[in-house]
Amino acid sequence: MDIIVIGGGASGLMSAYICATYGHNVTILEKNEKVGKKLYITGKGRCNVTNYCNSQEFFNNVVTNPKFLYSSLNNFTPSDTISFLNQFGVKTKVERGNRVFPESDKSSDVIRALNNACVNNGVKILLNQNVIDCYKNQDKFSVITNDKKYLCDALVICTGGSSYKSTGSDGFGYKLAKKFGHTIIDIKPALCPIKLKNNWVKSIEGLALKNVQLSAYSNGQLVRKEFGEMLFTSNEISGPIVLTMSSYINRKNNIELYLDFKPALSEEKLENRLLREFDANKNSQINTVMYNLLPKNIVEIFLNACNIEKTQKINSITVQQRKMIIQNLKNFELDFDSLYNIDYAIITSGGVNIKEINPKTMESKLVKNLFFAGEILDVDALTGGFNIQIAFSTANSVGKGVL
Ligand SMILES: Cc1cc2nc3c(=O)[nH]c(=O)nc-3n(C[C@H](O)[C@H](O)[C@H](O)COP(=O)(O)OP(=O)(O)OC[C@H]3O[C@@H](n4cnc5c(N)ncnc54)[C@H](O)[C@@H]3O)c2cc1C
């Protein structure tokens, strides 16, 4: 069978390789001058290629449509990714949180393995081929690029999401999918910073907080609580718990965010702590006492939110003011503006509606011999190597589906 794969990224290279091992005649059309441009920048250039955890843990890290991925992830597991890389000469190592990297810490080694797997199995990789249109006429697909027209029996669309457009994934695949009758679930940024309206954010740019808890509510209902590290950037918050939170709130509206500076302490314990501090510093100003509880540069902002003058003496702090301090230490409101621009999101949420895709084969239920794999599908996961694994697993299913 003649197969064309559009896109030479994680899912395109893997699906081309798998299809070729089944004896098909496979061509990759990639618009860039080289394959794997996005892979190259993954994991800060080290490529966190998968997560070596059990399947339950894996699915816990898939934010959107985990059930759709049961079959593909069980058929091509994180161990299979590691074996694949080892087979093509890339040794791997497991780091904190079961994150798997090439031992060399070089994403280029992962790209080379995928490229060699394809070339050794006869896949033709055609570069600088920007696909601008596709259609199906009877049993054949026509694929039109900037300079040629190609024909094939099966078409695999692996054009990625809509973020980091300079790597080639500019959302064109969604247009193609629509052309074939598919619905596209709204595209949203995921794993991205969150913009705040608070005008003080810039003044604490660079401030990192550890062991804090961020809670998000939508229309007054709790969406999620995340415990860990975050930081303030120019007009946004970022860092691990913020990136995770972005993936859970990107389809919700009327978002409210609250920060718990002391998640380990109940309000009662916090009050006792505060009383001890106040007792020991009766004649001090409130700001100096708050320095024992919060990073120095956020204290003034914090006291403003409590409507307390930073110079007020401890011995004049009223019970009401003390309650206000406790309330804000546990539930400090951050004024949500929006998620960060999708161009800078690590992953795109939304995409080809999975209800229209066979989960065992990634074949379109609408058009025979049309397949999708990778980020173009409406699936997304948290950081930790899960997204590349999803690209590989869905790509592997394509190989099983093309008969
Ligand atoms: C900064 C950053 C860091 C990341 N780090 C990690 C990480 O460490 N671990 C992890 O699991 N995930 C990570 N991700 C996510 C991961 O990179 C993606 O989920 C994964 O690359 C998706 O693979 P894909 O094949 O679907 O799409 P892509 O890898 O984006 O590949 C799509 C390919 O299609 C090509 N293409 C698009 N349109 C056309 C067209 N019209 N004609 C021809 N070719 C076309 C593009 O040029 C591109 O090469 C990271 C993402 C970013 C942005």
The ligand as a Gaussian input file, in Angstrom:
#p B3LYP/6-31G(d) Opt

LIG

0 1
 C        8.986000      23.752000      24.392000
 C        8.346000      22.385000      24.395000
 C        8.875000      21.392000      25.184000
 C        8.274000      20.133000      25.211000
 N        8.862000      19.158000      25.963000
 C        8.290000      17.917000      25.992000
 C        8.915000      16.866000      26.711000
 O       10.027000      17.005000      27.235000
 N        8.264000      15.669000      26.764000
 C        7.051000      15.457000      26.131000
 O        6.498000      14.369000      26.244000
 N        6.490000      16.431000      25.390000
 C        7.075000      17.637000      25.284000
 N        6.511000      18.619000      24.508000
 C        5.316000      18.281000      23.698000
 C        5.748000      17.438000      22.440000
 O        6.798000      18.106000      21.782000
 C        4.601000      17.244000      21.483000
 O        3.504000      16.708000      22.165000
 C        4.971000      16.300000      20.345000
 O        6.080000      16.807000      19.647000
 C        3.803000      16.124000      19.390000
 O        4.222000      15.367000      18.296000
 P        3.479000      15.492000      16.895000
 O        4.162000      14.557000      15.968000
 O        2.027000      15.336000      17.071000
 O        3.706000      16.996000      16.436000
 P        5.072000      17.756000      16.076000
 O        6.208000      17.128000      16.794000
 O        4.778000      19.190000      16.310000
 O        5.271000      17.476000      14.525000
 C        4.407000      18.011000      13.541000
 C        5.190000      18.098000      12.238000
 O        4.279000      18.349000      11.165000
 C        4.893000      19.265000      10.267000
 N        3.841000      19.945000       9.501000
 C        2.842000      20.716000       9.999000
 N        2.071000      21.183000       8.985000
 C        2.593000      20.692000       7.826000
 C        2.265000      20.822000       6.459000
 N        1.219000      21.563000       6.058000
 N        3.018000      20.175000       5.526000
 C        4.072000      19.419000       5.916000
 N        4.454000      19.268000       7.196000
 C        3.720000      19.893000       8.159000
 C        5.637000      20.212000      11.196000
 O        6.629000      20.923000      10.501000
 C        6.184000      19.252000      12.239000
 O        7.470000      18.776000      11.894000
 C        7.111000      19.869000      24.439000
 C        6.594000      20.885000      23.632000
 C        7.196000      22.117000      23.596000
 C        6.628000      23.183000      22.705000

